[in-house]
């Protein structure tokens, strides 16, 4: 029994010694996804957010990971009906992202990363006066998140991100170029 455990531990340990290179310097990745949960808190029902992000790997940090820089474009709608009046919010996001891809993760088709983002948020919200025309405001947003992509082919993956950015949870597809 002790030999079986020792051999099993040795096999598992050596199997995970290989370095995953799912994301490398020079790779371009485009994500398209939907998000649930609204981080900037408006009233009423909230539709899923729509996000498109792109990134490129720039710097390798030893055997640990790759630093990437990218951009985000996003949209989210929310609204509710109150005493015969519809109130709607539309939010548009344009921002930059910095990511760190962990290349030491020992799963060949898995790309695990963490990042921060910041940018401009354009918010149209109801005018609470008598004309009900929307007011447009501009502000900054920031976020921190973690994510993973699982590649089904060399260039196609499913992704998930969890954190405080546009939405608490984003799911979608990714394309590597």
Secondary structure, DSSP 4 states (H G I P E B T S, - for coil): -HHHHHHHHHHHHHHT-SPP-SS-TT-EEEEEEEEES-TT--SSEEPPEEEEEEEEEEEEETTTEEEEEEEEEEEEEEEEEETTEEEEEEEEEEEEEEEEEETT---TTEEEEEEEEEEEEEEEE---SSS-PPEEEEEEEEEEEEEEEEESSSSEEEEEEEEESSSSEEEEEEEE-
